[in-house]
């Protein structure tokens, strides 16, 4: 602990007493030692793919340099009508007790934070002290932490990512969420980079309970949300409602049907749209126009 009554001084350790190369060499040694410990942590704090250090990690780094944190008592505060706790911290030399002048920090823990909205006062106070201590270490040793390959913001200051909701529209087979956008008729998700899609299918519920969704693979992906490419036709017109047409089986009449539905000006544009957007083989358009029409109608919900 710091020596009581000791004046705040600038410790010799805060001055450049070594040449830069020696300082960097020592920092690399500390960074490697820190990595060796953090790599083996059973529950590291990883947020959006980046790892953050917890207070005890910062304390370990301080030990490498003979530095510890002294946190002051937490005090209640109210900011913009929100209550919480505020605490301060400063670093000191563990061998002499001298406090490092100019290296201090203050931190808060407020009731409007999701995790702390229903916690008792003593827990808010404790977290405010923890954050202040970690922040004081960060103010002095962030450069070493970055050198070790970690984010310099203390983990206690970060908002943890919520676990995904797996209660609905969740594919257990691929451990990812189904989604439904634009004119997609059902929930689905792409299967990696395979070009295939996994669809969520639901059977009609009986009078007692609804059937559970099951995921099946299909070679035909749902049509993307933006299914009309204005570049396919310079005369493309937006905002018009497609008109209904009778069922046709010839290639020419099928393409005319698509052109009318999509408001294209030519059957060539319609054929190009079928191939590029709906992923229909050109040969099939000539050999099975009725099947193509049925497939497009199902995809578009026509």
Number of C-alpha atoms within 10 A of each C-alpha: 14 17 13 8 6 11 10 13 12 15 15 10 13 11 8 9 10 10 8 10 9 11 13 14 11 14 20 16 15 22 21 15 15 19 15 11 11 17 10 9 9 7 8 14 16 14 13 7 7 10 18 23 21 19 20 12 19 23 16 17 21 22 14 16 15 14 22 26 25 18 22 15 14 22 15 15 15 12 8 5 8 11 17 23 24 25 25 23 25 24 26 27 22 18 11 13 18 21 26 20 15 13 18 23 20 19 21 22 28 23 18 13 12 9 11 16 14 11 11 10 15 11 13 25 22 17 22 29 27 25 28 31 30 30 30 26 27 23 17 17 17 19 15 22 24 13 16 18 14 17 17 19 19 24 22 20 19 11 11 13 9 6 6 9 9 12 6 10 18 22 20 11 10 13 9 15 16 18 15 15 14 10 15 17 14 15 19 25 20 18 13 9 7 8 11 16 20 23 22 20 15 14 10 9 10 8 6 6 8 11 12 11 15 16 20 13 14 12 10 15 19 24 18 14 11 10 14 16 12 12 9 15 18 11 12 15 12 10 6 9 10 14 10 10 12 7 12 15 14 16 20 14 17 26 26 22 22 23 20 19 17 21 22 22 16 15 19 15 20 23 21 17 23 20 16 13 15 20 13 18 12 13 10 14 21 13 12 14 20 18 14 22 24 14 15 16 12 11 18 15 10 11
